[in-house]
Structure formats: structure tokens, C-alpha cells
């Protein structure tokens, strides 16, 4: 997943159906997702909440979405020898 560090340009709050409030504050930097087809970014904080992209700067890439998995074989351990028991 590609993520971005973006600065909020306007104070904004969202209240869900249960009364929980998620807020972004002008001038603070947030870790967000890429922009989705609805023009929103997911802000990764205490809760993962979608906010309108227009509330944020374009931002800088934090993770580019490419991952490299390497098979690692530990060299400090050896298999126990079969003692025939």
C-alpha cells in the first residue's frame, strides 16, 4: 500500500453514528493512504477514518507500495543431530 505524509490545511471533524469524533487539525502532519475514487484519503491515527483529500496538501510519499520479501535462513542455529533414540 502506498502511503503519504500530508499536512492538514483546515480543521475538520467527523462524527459517526455512535457519537465518536475523529478530527484533523490545520498544520499537523498525518500519515494517509492514496486518494480513492471518492476523493478521500484514509488517515491512519487512533482510528482509520476517511477524510476529504481537499483538506490536505499533496504530501510526500512515505511508503511506495513495493515490498521485497526475502527468504531468510538463520545461520546461528543448527538442526539437532539424530541420536538414534
N, C-alpha and C positions, 0 to 999 in steps of 0.2 A: 504494500500500500504506500502510495506517495503521500508524504505529509509536509506541511509548511509551517514556518513560524510567521505569524501575521500580527500586525498591530491593529487594535480596535480603534476606529476613528469616531465612534459615537457610543455613548452609554445606551444600553438596551437590556431589557429584561423579558423573559418568557415565563409565564405561569402555566403549569399543566393542570389537568382536570382535578388532581388531588390537592392543589394549592402549593405545590413545590415550585420555587422560583429559581431560575438559572439566569445569571447576569453576566454580561461582559462590560468592561469599563474602558472608556476612552483613554488611550495612551498605554494600555497594558498589552504585553505580547502574549499570544495564545498559540498553542500547538493545534493545528487544524488539519482536516482532510482536504482533498482536492475538491473543486466545485462540482456539485452534482447537477443533474439535468433540471432541477427545480431552482437553480441559482442559490443553493445553500452550501455551507461548509459545516462539517461536524467539528465542534470544539471539544477537545479532549481535556477534561478537567475532572472535578469530583464526579460529575455526570457527563455522559457523552450526549450532547444536545446539538441539534441543527439550528444554525443562525443564518440570516440572510448574508450572502457574500458581500453585499454593498456596505456592510458595517466594518469591513477590514481592508487593509492595504493588500496589494498583490502578494507581498511576502517573499520569503526566501525558502528554498527547498531545505527541509530538514532531513528527510529520507527520500531517496529517489525511486523507491518501489522495486529495486532489484535486490535480490538476495542470493548469496552464494553459500550453498551447503557443501561441506567437505566431510568425507568420511574420516573420522579421527580414530586411530588405533593407539591406545595408550601403550607407551613403551616402558613404563615403570612397573608394570605388573606382568607376571608370567603365569601361565596356567599351571596348576599343581600337577606334579607327576603322578602317574598311575602307579600305586604301590602294590597292586595285585590283591588287595584285601576286599 
